[in-house]
Amino acid sequence: MISFDKIVHKLWQRQSPIVLLDDLTEMIDPENDRKEAGMREVYKAVYRLKSEWRMRALRNGLFLVGPVCDAKSEIELVESHYWEIARAYIAREVRSEYFVGGAKALELHISDFSTPSVLIVYTKSVSKQVIITRNHRIVFKIREAGKRSGGNLFAKLSGFVTKKRIDDLDFKILSHEAALLDMLLLQNNAGVLDGYLVGKFLKKFHGAMRRDILGKLVELRYISSINRLREIAKASGYEELYRDCVSVIRDEGAGCFLTSKR
């Protein structure tokens, strides 16, 4: 086990103020086998770091170190370092096998980098919820296919993913078309549609929606979403997008035209 001064030096040399318990354990005692006796020594060192140096413990085995911890509440700390924290949790849970979906994927496409209260992260095999603060959580989900195709959609949806740079970190998110249909599916299931967000997104991208990609996505799932998009496009006067939706429903959607309940 290395000395306390060396631990402090190593933490100070880190580029990121975000540290996971596993990282601290490896740093404090590289030969630790995670058994009870060894972990007691690690927890003693962590306690000393918290009491004698600048370290704050968040939930689920995550710590912030350095001057960033001064005179801030837990929520303020998370708000100011949210994307570093989210990246650390994602890396811990699923490494690189993920992509961001839901409302935040749609917001990121319109350059809204605000801190979400809920971040939906699709994974290959992990389904769990990580509470960061009372106002922030990450939901790891497995996206299943519809009745026609069945099975886990992770591998297939991975072909509809792009990267977004946030605070010098790369995040994988669903593409424009996939993010929109996913958002409409989640909102349909919840019974509430964030019309403002969808409207803002479509105002910018309605002319850039690719019919071929919409078709491939509907073959996997999203039949209710493409029907909802058809109604929105018609009501908003986006004629080309409306025609594409009708074409996709007719061809890839087996003619399954649905009408939303009002």
Secondary structure in CASP SS format (residue, H / E / C, confidence):
PFRMAT SS
TARGET T0000
AUTHOR 0000-0000-0000
METHOD secondary structure of the structure
MODEL  1
M C 1.00
I C 1.00
S C 1.00
F H 1.00
D H 1.00
K H 1.00
I H 1.00
V H 1.00
H H 1.00
K H 1.00
L H 1.00
W H 1.00
Q H 1.00
R C 1.00
Q C 1.00
S C 1.00
P C 1.00
I E 1.00
V E 1.00
L E 1.00
L H 1.00
D H 1.00
D H 1.00
L H 1.00
T H 1.00
E H 1.00
M H 1.00
I H 1.00
D C 1.00
P C 1.00
E C 1.00
N C 1.00
D C 1.00
R C 1.00
K C 1.00
E H 1.00
A H 1.00
G H 1.00
M H 1.00
R H 1.00
E H 1.00
V H 1.00
Y H 1.00
K H 1.00
A H 1.00
V H 1.00
Y H 1.00
R H 1.00
L H 1.00
K H 1.00
S H 1.00
E H 1.00
W C 1.00
R C 1.00
M E 1.00
R E 1.00
A E 1.00
L C 1.00
R C 1.00
N C 1.00
G C 1.00
L E 1.00
F E 1.00
L E 1.00
V E 1.00
G C 1.00
P H 1.00
V H 1.00
C H 1.00
D C 1.00
A C 1.00
K C 1.00
S C 1.00
E H 1.00
I H 1.00
E H 1.00
L H 1.00
V H 1.00
E H 1.00
S H 1.00
H C 1.00
Y H 1.00
W H 1.00
E H 1.00
I H 1.00
A H 1.00
R H 1.00
A H 1.00
Y H 1.00
I H 1.00
A H 1.00
R H 1.00
E H 1.00
V H 1.00
R C 1.00
S C 1.00
E C 1.00
Y E 1.00
F E 1.00
V E 1.00
G E 1.00
G H 1.00
A H 1.00
K H 1.00
A H 1.00
L H 1.00
E H 1.00
L H 1.00
H H 1.00
I C 1.00
S C 1.00
D C 1.00
F C 1.00
S C 1.00
T C 1.00
P C 1.00
S C 1.00
V E 1.00
L E 1.00
I E 1.00
V E 1.00
Y E 1.00
T E 1.00
K C 1.00
S C 1.00
V C 1.00
S C 1.00
K E 1.00
Q E 1.00
V E 1.00
I E 1.00
I E 1.00
T E 1.00
R C 1.00
N C 1.00
H E 1.00
R E 1.00
I E 1.00
V E 1.00
F E 1.00
K E 1.00
I C 1.00
R C 1.00
E E 1.00
A C 1.00
G C 1.00
K C 1.00
R C 1.00
S C 1.00
G C 1.00
G C 1.00
N E 1.00
L C 1.00
F H 1.00
A H 1.00
K H 1.00
L H 1.00
S H 1.00
G H 1.00
F H 1.00
V E 1.00
T E 1.00
K E 1.00
K E 1.00
R E 1.00
I E 1.00
D C 1.00
D C 1.00
L E 1.00
D E 1.00
F E 1.00
K E 1.00
I E 1.00
L E 1.00
S C 1.00
H H 1.00
E H 1.00
A H 1.00
A H 1.00
L H 1.00
L H 1.00
D H 1.00
M H 1.00
L H 1.00
L H 1.00
L H 1.00
Q H 1.00
N H 1.00
N H 1.00
A H 1.00
G C 1.00
V C 1.00
L C 1.00
D C 1.00
G H 1.00
Y H 1.00
L H 1.00
V H 1.00
G H 1.00
K H 1.00
F H 1.00
L H 1.00
K H 1.00
K H 1.00
F H 1.00
H H 1.00
G H 1.00
A H 1.00
M C 1.00
R C 1.00
R H 1.00
D H 1.00
I H 1.00
L H 1.00
G H 1.00
K H 1.00
L H 1.00
V H 1.00
E H 1.00
L H 1.00
R C 1.00
Y C 1.00
I H 1.00
S H 1.00
S H 1.00
I H 1.00
N H 1.00
R H 1.00
L H 1.00
R H 1.00
E H 1.00
I H 1.00
A H 1.00
K H 1.00
A H 1.00
S H 1.00
G C 1.00
Y C 1.00
E H 1.00
E H 1.00
L H 1.00
Y H 1.00
R H 1.00
D H 1.00
C H 1.00
V H 1.00
S H 1.00
V H 1.00
I H 1.00
R H 1.00
D H 1.00
E C 1.00
G C 1.00
A C 1.00
G C 1.00
C C 1.00
F C 1.00
L C 1.00
T C 1.00
S C 1.00
K C 1.00
R C 1.00
END
